[in-house]
Every structure is written in C-alpha cells, then in structure tokens.
Amino acid sequence: MAKDGTLRGGARVGAGAKRKPLAEKIAEGNPGKRALKVIELPEPSDLEGVAMPKPSEYLKEQQRDGTKLDAVEIFEETWEWLDKYGCALLVSKSIIERYAMAVARYIQCEHAMSQFGLLSKHPTTSKPIQSPYVAMSQTFSTEADRLWLQISQVVRDNCATDYGGKTPQDDMMERLLKAREG
C-alpha cells in the first residue's frame, strides 16, 4: 500500500522465474525435491470417454453477411487436442471458447482485407487511411496467441511426456487459407 492509502505497487503479474514443464523436471531428476503433481493416465482399455461440453450459442450465430463462422470447429479441434493429452478438464471451457472466437474473428478480418483491401476512405476528408480490418485483425491475432499460451501452458505443466506434434494453433494459417478458397 502506498503512503496515500491506495493499493498500488507490489509484485507484477508474471514476474519471477517461469515454471519448468513437468517433463523437464522429471528428466532432470526433480532438482527441487518437491512432490511432483503427475497426472496418471489409465491404460487405453480403461479410458472412459468424457463428453465434450457443448459450445455456447454465440459461437454458432449466423454472421451479418450470411457466412458461417468457424468458431465451433476451432472449439472442437482444441478440445479434442486437449482431451488427447488428458488436459481437457484442466482448461476452462470459457478460455477455449474465447480462443476459438478470437481465431475465427481473425480469419474473418483477414478475409475482409482480401475482399476490401488494406486501405479505406476517411469519412470526412476522403483521404486514404488504413482499413479498420487491419487493426482488428492484429487485435484478434494477439488475443488468440495470448489465449493459446494459457492453454498450452496448462498442457506443458501437466503433461509428463512430450506433447509435440500438430496443434490447433498450427492450423490457424491453414484454416485462413482455406477460408479464402471459399
């Protein structure tokens, strides 16, 4: 607390040493000697399927221009990827939904930039200005990256094996290119 009685200062969010992934701690022999939280996965024959939660209705809404938003497919892909590594229940449904919506909106803005161009006309001076879709695209891309980092951090912290390979984040550019094809 500051001298004037306001709450400010103190530790910043994200400050300090970053946590090591569980697989790294195991490979190094647990240098801190603390008990590691390891998720024990049952044998494949004993696995019990958990139903994927239904995506919220706002991910399915019809767009104003009549096109279909890819948010539901992105949500399902991400949830299935998390389920594959046993981390689906560790990540909030709302974070997955927000990630799916950010990626879908990013793709929608990129599609609009391809259709309308990178420049637009200023409403009062009629001079060329940057298209608003450029800034929106950057915002949605940043939001999607930030949310993906949160999701992948949960997997990284809780997966005892290497989780490399194709991820839903890798498919963002592929999905963008497919959206342009029609």
N, CA, C and O of each residue as an XYZ file, in Angstrom:
728
protein
N       0.841     -1.166      0.000
C       0.000      0.000      0.000
C       0.893      1.238      0.000
O       1.899      1.290      0.708
N       0.519      2.220     -0.792
C       1.288      3.452     -0.879
C       0.981      4.353      0.311
O       0.032      4.104      1.055
N       1.792      5.413      0.492
C       1.607      6.339      1.614
C       0.258      7.029      1.585
O      -0.293      7.386      2.627
N      -0.278      7.218      0.367
C      -1.567      7.904      0.268
C      -2.755      6.967      0.491
O      -3.905      7.394      0.386
N      -2.491      5.705      0.795
C      -3.570      4.763      1.117
C      -4.121      3.982     -0.056
O      -5.052      3.193      0.106
N      -3.559      4.192     -1.236
C      -4.045      3.455     -2.402
C      -3.257      2.175     -2.573
O      -2.088      2.091     -2.196
N      -3.897      1.201     -3.135
C      -3.241     -0.076     -3.383
C      -2.562     -0.043     -4.739
O      -3.213     -0.143     -5.779
N      -1.261      0.097     -4.716
C      -0.503      0.047     -5.964
C       0.889     -0.439     -5.645
O       1.290     -0.501     -4.482
N       1.608     -0.776     -6.662
C       2.926     -1.330     -6.453
C       2.835     -2.815     -6.169
O       1.796     -3.434     -6.404
N       3.886     -3.375     -5.679
C       3.893     -4.798     -5.360
C       4.321     -5.632     -6.545
O       4.764     -5.123     -7.575
N       4.176     -6.924     -6.365
C       4.608     -7.866     -7.398
C       3.751     -7.718     -8.648
O       2.534     -7.557     -8.563
N       4.389     -7.774     -9.792
C       3.679     -7.703    -11.064
C       3.249     -9.106    -11.485
O       3.906    -10.098    -11.168
N       2.166     -9.160    -12.187
C       1.681    -10.434    -12.701
C       2.687    -10.975    -13.693
O       3.117    -10.261    -14.598
N       3.065    -12.234    -13.528
C       4.007    -12.866    -14.438
C       5.461    -12.597    -14.103
O       6.356    -13.062    -14.807
N       5.710    -11.841    -13.020
C       7.085    -11.558    -12.638
C       7.688    -12.786    -11.962
O       6.966    -13.619    -11.415
N       8.982    -12.888    -12.003
C       9.655    -14.000    -11.344
C      10.033    -15.089    -12.323
O       9.761    -15.009    -13.521
N      10.669    -16.110    -11.774
C      11.130    -17.227    -12.610
C       9.946    -18.001    -13.167
O       8.962    -18.231    -12.464
N      10.038    -18.397    -14.409
C       8.974    -19.169    -15.045
C       9.058    -20.618    -14.586
O      10.143    -21.147    -14.345
N       7.893    -21.251    -14.470
C       7.849    -22.643    -14.058
C       8.374    -23.543    -15.166
O       8.154    -23.291    -16.351
N       9.067    -24.591    -14.759
C       9.553    -25.565    -15.735
C       8.431    -26.552    -16.034
O       7.610    -26.838    -15.164
N       8.390    -27.072    -17.253
C       7.404    -28.101    -17.574
C       7.672    -29.371    -16.763
O       8.808    -29.653    -16.382
N       6.616    -30.120    -16.512
C       6.723    -31.347    -15.736
C       7.704    -32.332    -16.359
O       8.496    -32.951    -15.649
N       7.657    -32.482    -17.680
C       8.555    -33.423    -18.356
C      10.016    -33.040    -18.137
O      10.873    -33.913    -18.006
N      10.303    -31.729    -18.097
C      11.666    -31.264    -17.868
C      12.116    -31.578    -16.437
O      13.254    -31.992    -16.213
N      11.208    -31.375    -15.469
C      11.534    -31.678    -14.073
C      11.843    -33.164    -13.894
O      12.775    -33.531    -13.179
N      11.055    -34.007    -14.546
C      11.264    -35.453    -14.445
C      12.599    -35.836    -15.087
O      13.336    -36.662    -14.548
N      12.908    -35.236    -16.239
C      14.160    -35.555    -16.935
C      15.382    -35.133    -16.118
O      16.421    -35.790    -16.179
N      15.269    -34.045    -15.356
C      16.388    -33.563    -14.549
C      16.464    -34.250    -13.188
O      17.380    -33.983    -12.410
N      15.511    -35.129    -12.896
C      15.544    -35.838    -11.623
C      14.944    -35.043    -10.474
O      15.296    -35.280     -9.319
N      14.053    -34.112    -10.758
C      13.369    -33.309     -9.751
C      14.368    -32.585     -8.845
O      14.504    -32.935     -7.673
N      15.068    -31.579     -9.379
C      16.109    -30.903     -8.595
C      15.586    -30.230     -7.326
O      16.342    -30.112     -6.362
N      14.333    -29.786     -7.281
C      13.790    -29.131     -6.099
C      13.347    -30.093     -5.018
O      13.086    -29.679     -3.889
N      13.260    -31.359     -5.343
C      12.873    -32.440     -4.425
C      11.478    -32.264     -3.834
O      11.155    -32.881     -2.819
N      10.651    -31.433     -4.455
C       9.256    -31.326     -4.024
C       8.458    -32.412     -4.726
O       8.857    -32.918     -5.774
N       7.330    -32.759     -4.133
C       6.463    -33.771     -4.757
C       5.908    -33.204     -6.064
O       5.360    -32.102     -6.090
N       6.054    -33.962     -7.134
C       5.559    -33.532     -8.438
C       4.116    -33.976     -8.614
O       3.744    -35.094     -8.256
N       3.315    -33.084     -9.169
C       1.930    -33.429     -9.468
C       1.906    -34.058    -10.859
O       2.031    -33.366    -11.869
N       1.745    -35.369    -10.892
C       1.748    -36.100    -12.160
C       0.359    -36.683    -12.360
O      -0.187    -37.343    -11.476
N      -0.198    -36.432    -13.519
C      -1.499    -36.999    -13.843
C      -1.258    -38.401    -14.379
O      -0.635    -38.578    -15.426
N      -1.747    -39.376    -13.666
C      -1.591    -40.769    -14.090
C      -2.733    -41.122    -15.034
O      -3.903    -41.093    -14.653
N      -2.382    -41.450    -16.253
C      -3.392    -41.850    -17.219
C      -3.597    -43.354    -17.146
O      -2.627    -44.111    -17.109
N      -4.841    -43.791    -17.124
C      -5.088    -45.226    -17.104
C      -4.709    -45.865    -18.434
O      -4.474    -45.177    -19.427
N      -4.656    -47.173    -18.432
C      -4.375    -47.905    -19.667
C      -5.469    -47.580    -20.687
O      -6.602    -47.287    -20.304
N      -5.139    -47.629    -21.981
C      -6.131    -47.285    -23.004
C      -7.421    -48.098    -22.903
O      -8.486    -47.595    -23.259
N      -7.349    -49.315    -22.436
C      -8.572    -50.113    -22.339
C      -9.461    -49.617    -21.201
O     -10.672    -49.843    -21.216
N      -8.860    -48.935    -20.204
C      -9.622    -48.450    -19.066
C     -10.099    -47.012    -19.238
O     -10.819    -46.493    -18.384
N      -9.710    -46.370    -20.320
C     -10.087    -44.980    -20.509
C     -11.591    -44.851    -20.663
O     -12.252    -45.639    -21.340
N     -12.092    -43.839    -20.013
C     -13.520    -43.588    -20.072
C     -13.722    -42.272    -20.802
O     -13.113    -41.264    -20.442
N     -14.547    -42.268    -21.795
C     -14.760    -41.057    -22.577
C     -15.505    -39.999    -21.788
O     -16.466    -40.300    -21.080
N     -15.057    -38.756    -21.914
C     -15.741    -37.631    -21.298
C     -16.351    -36.844    -22.444
O     -15.679    -36.503    -23.418
N     -17.625    -36.566    -22.305
C     -18.305    -35.856    -23.375
C     -17.782    -34.427    -23.474
O     -17.597    -33.740    -22.469
N     -17.554    -34.005    -24.699
C     -17.104    -32.642    -24.928
C     -18.256    -31.714    -24.558
O     -19.398    -31.970    -24.939
N     -17.976    -30.645    -23.825
C     -19.060    -29.718    -23.494
C     -19.589    -29.057    -24.761
O     -18.848    -28.833    -25.718
N     -20.865    -28.755    -24.749
C     -21.451    -28.110    -25.921
C     -20.945    -26.676    -26.013
O     -20.927    -25.957    -25.014
N     -20.538    -26.261    -27.202
C     -20.109    -24.871    -27.369
C     -21.289    -23.930    -27.140
O     -22.431    -24.274    -27.441
N     -21.016    -22.771    -26.620
C     -22.071    -21.776    -26.385
C     -22.699    -21.351    -27.704
O     -22.100    -21.477    -28.771
N     -23.913    -20.848    -27.600
C     -24.672    -20.482    -28.795
C     -24.034    -19.332    -29.579
O     -24.176    -19.265    -30.800
N     -23.340    -18.438    -28.899
C     -22.772    -17.305    -29.626
C     -21.678    -17.728    -30.605
O     -21.342    -16.971    -31.516
N     -21.121    -18.921    -30.430
C     -20.132    -19.414    -31.389
C     -20.792    -19.888    -32.688
O     -20.131    -20.016    -33.718
N     -22.087    -20.143    -32.626
C     -22.806    -20.701    -33.778
C     -23.641    -19.669    -34.527
O     -24.218    -19.985    -35.568
N     -23.717    -18.456    -34.023
C     -24.628    -17.470    -34.609
C     -24.287    -17.144    -36.052
O     -23.123    -17.088    -36.448
N     -25.345    -16.930    -36.821
C     -25.216    -16.564    -38.226
C     -24.582    -15.178    -38.320
O     -24.948    -14.283    -37.558
N     -23.657    -14.992    -39.224
C     -22.990    -13.716    -39.390
C     -23.848    -12.781    -40.238
O     -24.703    -13.229    -41.002
N     -23.615    -11.498    -40.096
C     -24.426    -10.500    -40.780
C     -24.373    -10.645    -42.300
O     -25.367    -10.422    -42.991
N     -23.194    -11.024    -42.811
C     -23.072    -11.167    -44.261
C     -23.515    -12.550    -44.758
O     -23.404    -12.851    -45.946
N     -24.010    -13.377    -43.853
C     -24.525    -14.688    -44.233
C     -23.492    -15.799    -44.216
O     -23.836    -16.955    -44.458
N     -22.242    -15.482    -43.937
C     -21.210    -16.513    -43.904
C     -21.249    -17.272    -42.586
O     -21.866    -16.845    -41.611
N     -20.571    -18.409    -42.593
C     -20.521    -19.253    -41.410
C     -19.221    -18.968    -40.678
O     -18.156    -18.906    -41.291
N     -19.309    -18.795    -39.364
C     -18.131    -18.570    -38.533
C     -17.543    -19.926    -38.155
O     -18.287    -20.852    -37.833
N     -16.215    -20.054    -38.189
C     -15.551    -21.327    -37.908
C     -15.321    -21.590    -36.425
O     -14.593    -22.522    -36.083
N     -15.909    -20.812    -35.545
C     -15.597    -20.890    -34.112
C     -15.926    -22.260    -33.516
O     -15.165    -22.757    -32.685
N     -17.022    -22.876    -33.910
C     -17.404    -24.173    -33.342
C     -16.380    -25.240    -33.722
O     -15.998    -26.055    -32.883
N     -15.936    -25.242    -34.971
C     -14.941    -26.225    -35.406
C     -13.610    -26.024    -34.671
O     -12.949    -26.994    -34.301
N     -13.227    -24.774    -34.465
C     -11.987    -24.489    -33.748
C     -12.112    -24.932    -32.291
O     -11.174    -25.496    -31.727
N     -13.270    -24.677    -31.685
C     -13.520    -25.118    -30.311
C     -13.386    -26.639    -30.203
O     -12.723    -27.151    -29.302
N     -14.027    -27.354    -31.139
C     -13.991    -28.817    -31.103
C     -12.579    -29.348    -31.319
O     -12.152    -30.267    -30.620
N     -11.850    -28.781    -32.276
C     -10.464    -29.208    -32.525
C      -9.597    -29.009    -31.292
O      -8.822    -29.892    -30.923
N      -9.726    -27.852    -30.656
C      -8.916    -27.540    -29.472
C      -9.266    -28.469    -28.325
O      -8.375    -28.981    -27.646
N     -10.560    -28.693    -28.102
C     -10.972    -29.573    -27.007
C     -10.470    -31.001    -27.246
O      -9.995    -31.658    -26.320
N     -10.578    -31.474    -28.484
C     -10.097    -32.832    -28.790
C      -8.590    -32.933    -28.598
O      -8.103    -33.959    -28.123
N      -7.837    -31.888    -28.957
C      -6.392    -31.885    -28.749
C      -6.079    -31.943    -27.252
O      -5.200    -32.692    -26.827
N      -6.799    -31.153    -26.458
C      -6.594    -31.173    -25.011
C      -6.980    -32.524    -24.422
O      -6.303    -33.031    -23.527
N      -8.058    -33.100    -24.918
C      -8.518    -34.403    -24.421
C      -7.499    -35.491    -24.740
O      -7.308    -36.415    -23.949
N      -6.853    -35.388    -25.881
C      -5.841    -36.366    -26.290
C      -4.701    -36.434    -25.277
O      -4.134    -37.502    -25.046
N      -4.366    -35.290    -24.671
C      -3.290    -35.243    -23.690
C      -3.798    -35.282    -22.249
O      -3.019    -35.091    -21.315
N      -5.092    -35.528    -22.062
C      -5.654    -35.654    -20.719
C      -5.772    -34.339    -19.974
O      -5.831    -34.331    -18.745
N      -5.808    -33.238    -20.688
C      -5.862    -31.931    -20.032
C      -7.160    -31.173    -20.323
O      -7.266    -29.992    -19.992
N      -8.133    -31.823    -20.928
C      -9.364    -31.136    -21.307
C     -10.113    -30.591    -20.096
O     -10.726    -29.526    -20.169
N     -10.065    -31.313    -18.996
C     -10.795    -30.872    -17.814
C     -10.009    -29.845    -17.004
O     -10.552    -29.264    -16.065
N      -8.755    -29.612    -17.341
C      -7.929    -28.645    -16.619
C      -8.035    -27.236    -17.198
O      -7.634    -26.265    -16.555
N      -8.569    -27.127    -18.401
C      -8.707    -25.825    -19.057
C     -10.178    -25.443    -19.050
O     -11.044    -26.245    -19.399
N     -10.443    -24.226    -18.654
C     -11.815    -23.729    -18.592
C     -12.453    -23.710    -19.987
O     -11.811    -23.364    -20.978
N     -13.721    -24.089    -20.032
C     -14.459    -24.070    -21.300
C     -14.491    -22.659    -21.871
O     -14.409    -22.477    -23.085
N     -14.609    -21.666    -21.006
C     -14.690    -20.288    -21.492
C     -13.392    -19.842    -22.166
O     -13.430    -19.063    -23.119
N     -12.251    -20.323    -21.686
C     -10.980    -19.962    -22.331
C     -10.913    -20.581    -23.726
O     -10.467    -19.936    -24.675
N     -11.355    -21.832    -23.847
C     -11.357    -22.480    -25.167
C     -12.313    -21.742    -26.098
O     -12.007    -21.546    -27.274
N     -13.466    -21.333    -25.581
C     -14.422    -20.595    -26.408
C     -13.863    -19.247    -26.838
O     -14.013    -18.850    -27.993
N     -13.228    -18.552    -25.925
C     -12.638    -17.252    -26.268
C     -11.533    -17.416    -27.296
O     -11.407    -16.598    -28.208
N     -10.727    -18.470    -27.159
C      -9.678    -18.746    -28.143
C     -10.308    -19.013    -29.512
O      -9.870    -18.462    -30.521
N     -11.328    -19.855    -29.538
C     -11.985    -20.206    -30.801
C     -12.579    -18.973    -31.469
O     -12.475    -18.807    -32.684
N     -13.201    -18.113    -30.675
C     -13.809    -16.909    -31.239
C     -12.737    -15.947    -31.753
O     -12.915    -15.336    -32.807
N     -11.637    -15.806    -31.032
C     -10.564    -14.904    -31.479
C      -9.963    -15.376    -32.796
O      -9.704    -14.566    -33.686
N      -9.742    -16.681    -32.927
C      -9.189    -17.219    -34.173
C     -10.191    -17.041    -35.315
O      -9.815    -16.656    -36.422
N     -11.464    -17.324    -35.041
C     -12.489    -17.186    -36.077
C     -12.615    -15.731    -36.535
O     -12.749    -15.462    -37.729
N     -12.573    -14.806    -35.590
C     -12.655    -13.382    -35.951
C     -11.399    -12.926    -36.706
O     -11.490    -12.107    -37.621
N     -10.244    -13.449    -36.328
C      -9.008    -13.131    -37.053
C      -9.144    -13.563    -38.515
O      -8.802    -12.812    -39.428
N      -9.635    -14.757    -38.719
C      -9.825    -15.270    -40.082
C     -10.841    -14.424    -40.831
O     -10.670    -14.141    -42.017
N     -11.898    -14.022    -40.137
C     -12.924    -13.190    -40.755
C     -12.337    -11.830    -41.184
O     -12.643    -11.342    -42.272
N     -11.508    -11.229    -40.344
C     -10.879     -9.942    -40.692
C      -9.910    -10.096    -41.866
O      -9.861     -9.244    -42.753
N      -9.145    -11.182    -41.865
C      -8.219    -11.414    -42.978
C      -8.982    -11.590    -44.290
O      -8.553    -11.114    -45.341
N     -10.101    -12.269    -44.212
C     -10.936    -12.459    -45.400
C     -11.473    -11.103    -45.881
O     -11.503    -10.834    -47.082
N     -11.896    -10.255    -44.939
C     -12.405     -8.930    -45.299
C     -11.307     -8.073    -45.921
O     -11.569     -7.317    -46.857
N     -10.077     -8.183    -45.409
C      -8.973     -7.420    -46.002
C      -8.693     -7.881    -47.422
O      -8.367     -7.068    -48.287
N      -8.818     -9.178    -47.666
C      -8.615     -9.685    -49.025
C      -9.708     -9.173    -49.954
O      -9.461     -8.896    -51.128
N     -10.907     -9.052    -49.420
C     -12.046     -8.632    -50.228
C     -12.070     -7.124    -50.455
O     -12.327     -6.679    -51.573
N     -11.803     -6.315    -49.402
C     -11.949     -4.865    -49.498
C     -10.631     -4.109    -49.621
O     -10.638     -2.920    -49.937
N      -9.502     -4.768    -49.378
C      -8.212     -4.104    -49.481
C      -7.719     -3.594    -48.131
O      -8.413     -3.667    -47.117
N      -6.491     -3.076    -48.159
C      -5.862     -2.605    -46.927
C      -6.107     -1.123    -46.658
O      -5.785     -0.624    -45.580
N      -6.665     -0.433    -47.622
C      -6.954      0.990    -47.465
C      -8.442      1.243    -47.539
O      -9.182      0.522    -48.208
N      -8.865      2.278    -46.842
C     -10.256      2.713    -46.953
C     -10.264      4.240    -47.040
O      -9.211      4.876    -47.001
N     -11.434      4.807    -47.155
C     -11.555      6.250    -47.332
C     -11.982      6.876    -45.996
O     -12.907      6.388    -45.346
N     -11.312      7.943    -45.597
C     -11.673      8.643    -44.365
C     -13.071      9.237    -44.542
O     -13.376      9.795    -45.596
N     -13.922      9.123    -43.521
C     -15.308      9.579    -43.694
C     -15.469     11.081    -43.917
O     -16.429     11.485    -44.573
N     -14.582     11.921    -43.405
C     -14.764     13.362    -43.583
C     -13.825     13.967    -44.623
O     -14.231     14.839    -45.390
N     -12.575     13.511    -44.654
C     -11.610     14.114    -45.584
C     -11.517     13.363    -46.902
O     -10.969     13.889    -47.871
N     -12.036     12.155    -46.959
C     -11.997     11.290    -48.146
C     -10.585     10.906    -48.556
O     -10.374     10.426    -49.670
N      -9.614     11.112    -47.670
C      -8.245     10.685    -47.948
C      -8.094      9.217    -47.575
O      -8.834      8.702    -46.737
N      -7.130      8.543    -48.201
C      -6.941      7.121    -47.873
C      -6.394      6.941    -46.449
O      -5.495      7.661    -46.013
N      -6.957      5.970    -45.750
C      -6.494      5.608    -44.417
C      -6.399      4.091    -44.334
O      -6.894      3.377    -45.206
N      -5.768      3.618    -43.294
C      -5.665      2.161    -43.077
C      -7.061      1.595    -42.834
O      -7.871      2.178    -42.114
N      -7.315      0.474    -43.436
C      -8.594     -0.198    -43.233
C      -8.751     -0.584    -41.767
O      -7.783     -1.026    -41.148
N      -9.938     -0.430    -41.200
C     -10.144     -0.834    -39.808
C      -9.958     -2.339    -39.610
O      -9.715     -2.793    -38.492
N     -10.070     -3.101    -40.676
C      -9.886     -4.552    -40.564
C      -8.445     -4.925    -40.231
O      -8.192     -5.978    -39.646
N      -7.499     -4.060    -40.606
C      -6.092     -4.336    -40.310
C      -5.874     -4.319    -38.796
O      -5.288     -5.247    -38.239
N      -6.343     -3.272    -38.141
C      -6.175     -3.159    -36.691
C      -6.952     -4.254    -35.966
O      -6.460     -4.834    -34.998
N      -8.158     -4.534    -36.435
C      -8.951     -5.593    -35.794
C      -8.272     -6.945    -35.951
O      -8.264     -7.751    -35.021
N      -7.707     -7.194    -37.115
C      -7.010     -8.455    -37.351
C      -5.835     -8.617    -36.396
O      -5.630     -9.691    -35.830
N      -5.068     -7.549    -36.219
C      -3.934     -7.597    -35.300
C      -4.394     -7.838    -33.868
O      -3.759     -8.589    -33.128
N      -5.488     -7.209    -33.478
C      -6.018     -7.380    -32.124
C      -6.476     -8.812    -31.890
O      -6.159     -9.409    -30.861
N      -7.218     -9.361    -32.841
C      -7.704    -10.738    -32.685
C      -6.555    -11.740    -32.720
O      -6.578    -12.738    -31.999
N      -5.553    -11.480    -33.554
C      -4.397    -12.363    -33.610
C      -3.643    -12.358    -32.280
O      -3.248    -13.413    -31.784
N      -3.446    -11.186    -31.711
C      -2.770    -11.074    -30.418
C      -3.562    -11.773    -29.329
O      -2.990    -12.478    -28.499
N      -4.872    -11.583    -29.326
C      -5.728    -12.230    -28.323
C      -5.681    -13.751    -28.464
O      -5.605    -14.467    -27.466
N      -5.726    -14.242    -29.706
C      -5.666    -15.689    -29.929
C      -4.330    -16.252    -29.450
O      -4.294    -17.314    -28.828
N      -3.242    -15.556    -29.733
C      -1.917    -16.009    -29.283
C      -1.829    -16.032    -27.758
O      -1.293    -16.975    -27.177
N      -2.358    -14.989    -27.112
C      -2.313    -14.910    -25.654
C      -3.117    -16.040    -25.018
O      -2.670    -16.663    -24.055
N      -4.302    -16.299    -25.561
C      -5.133    -17.382    -25.029
C      -4.498    -18.742    -25.307
O      -4.571    -19.648    -24.476
N      -3.869    -18.884    -26.489
C      -3.211    -20.164    -26.787
C      -2.058    -20.422    -25.823
O      -1.824    -21.559    -25.415
N      -1.343    -19.366    -25.464
C      -0.260    -19.533    -24.497
C      -0.789    -20.024    -23.153
O      -0.148    -20.844    -22.495
N      -1.953    -19.526    -22.743
C      -2.565    -20.004    -21.494
C      -2.934    -21.479    -21.607
O      -2.671    -22.261    -20.693
N      -3.538    -21.856    -22.720
C      -3.970    -23.242    -22.917
C      -2.759    -24.169    -22.975
O      -2.730    -25.204    -22.308
N      -1.761    -23.795    -23.776
C      -0.601    -24.675    -23.921
C       0.223    -24.738    -22.635
O       0.907    -25.733    -22.391
N       0.167    -23.693    -21.812
C       0.884    -23.711    -20.538
C       0.302    -24.778    -19.612
O       1.047    -25.445    -18.895
N      -1.012    -24.945    -19.620
C      -1.645    -25.981    -18.808
C      -1.178    -27.359    -19.265
O      -0.866    -28.217    -18.439
N      -1.130    -27.569    -20.568
C      -0.679    -28.856    -21.096
C       0.796    -29.063    -20.758
O       1.194    -30.148    -20.332
N       1.590    -28.035    -20.946
C       3.026    -28.126    -20.678
C       3.305    -28.443    -19.211
O       4.193    -29.237    -18.903
N       2.542    -27.820    -18.305
C       2.762    -28.025    -16.879
C       2.257    -29.369    -16.377
O       2.700    -29.837    -15.328
N       1.339    -29.998    -17.102
C       0.703    -31.206    -16.591
C       0.951    -32.453    -17.416
O       0.443    -33.521    -17.073
N       1.712    -32.353    -18.486
C       1.945    -33.499    -19.350
C       3.339    -34.061    -19.061
O       4.341    -33.362    -19.212
N       3.393    -35.324    -18.648
C       4.668    -35.942    -18.291
C       5.461    -36.389    -19.519
O       6.654    -36.670    -19.410
N       4.829    -36.456    -20.660
C       5.509    -36.852    -21.891
C       5.582    -35.666    -22.835
O       4.941    -34.639    -22.610
N       6.363    -35.813    -23.884
C       6.474    -34.759    -24.872
C       5.151    -34.639    -25.609
O       4.613    -35.640    -26.082
N       4.629    -33.445    -25.712
C       3.347    -33.236    -26.371
C       3.510    -32.579    -27.731
O       2.588    -31.924    -28.217
N       4.663    -32.743    -28.346
C       4.931    -32.136    -29.641
C       3.995    -32.669    -30.710
O       3.206    -33.582    -30.466
N       4.088    -32.116    -31.839
C       3.242    -32.519    -32.950
C       2.311    -31.394    -33.347
O       2.484    -30.252    -32.923
N       1.345    -31.715    -34.146
C       0.429    -30.721    -34.679
C      -0.519    -30.235    -33.589
O      -1.092    -31.038    -32.852
N      -0.682    -28.926    -33.490
C      -1.587    -28.336    -32.513
C      -2.659    -27.536    -33.241
O      -2.486    -27.205    -34.414
N      -3.761    -27.219    -32.570
C      -4.779    -26.378    -33.204
C      -4.243    -25.006    -33.606
O      -4.715    -24.425    -34.583
N      -3.261    -24.478    -32.865
C      -2.674    -23.183    -33.206
C      -1.946    -23.268    -34.544
O      -1.911    -22.288    -35.287
N      -1.367    -24.422    -34.863
C      -0.677    -24.599    -36.134
C      -1.657    -24.533    -37.303
O      -1.283    -24.163    -38.416
N      -2.903    -24.891    -37.043
C      -3.905    -24.939    -38.097
C      -4.514    -23.582    -38.411
O      -5.296    -23.469    -39.356
N      -4.176    -22.538    -37.638
C      -4.801    -21.239    -37.848
C      -4.524    -20.714    -39.251
O      -5.441    -20.237    -39.919
N      -3.269    -20.794    -39.713
C      -2.938    -20.281    -41.040
C      -3.559    -21.159    -42.127
O      -4.021    -20.655    -43.150
N      -3.568    -22.462    -41.901
C      -4.185    -23.356    -42.868
C      -5.667    -23.054    -43.010
O      -6.202    -23.022    -44.119
N      -6.325    -22.832    -41.880
C      -7.771    -22.503    -41.896
C      -8.002    -21.177    -42.592
O      -8.988    -21.019    -43.313
N      -7.106    -20.221    -42.386
C      -7.215    -18.919    -43.046
C      -7.118    -19.082    -44.560
O      -7.894    -18.477    -45.299
N      -6.183    -19.884    -45.019
C      -6.018    -20.079    -46.457
C      -7.200    -20.816    -47.065
O      -7.596    -20.534    -48.196
N      -7.765    -21.760    -46.318
C      -8.943    -22.477    -46.819
C     -10.149    -21.549    -46.901
O     -10.975    -21.685    -47.803
N     -10.258    -20.603    -45.963
C     -11.385    -19.668    -45.966
C     -11.342    -18.781    -47.205
O     -12.387    -18.380    -47.719
N     -10.141    -18.475    -47.686
C     -10.020    -17.643    -48.874
C     -10.436    -18.388    -50.139
O     -10.888    -17.784    -51.112
N     -10.276    -19.710    -50.108
C     -10.649    -20.511    -51.281
C     -12.149    -20.556    -51.472
O     -12.643    -20.690    -52.591
N     -12.873    -20.442    -50.360
C     -14.323    -20.404    -50.481
C     -15.002    -21.530    -49.906
O     -16.231    -21.599    -49.951
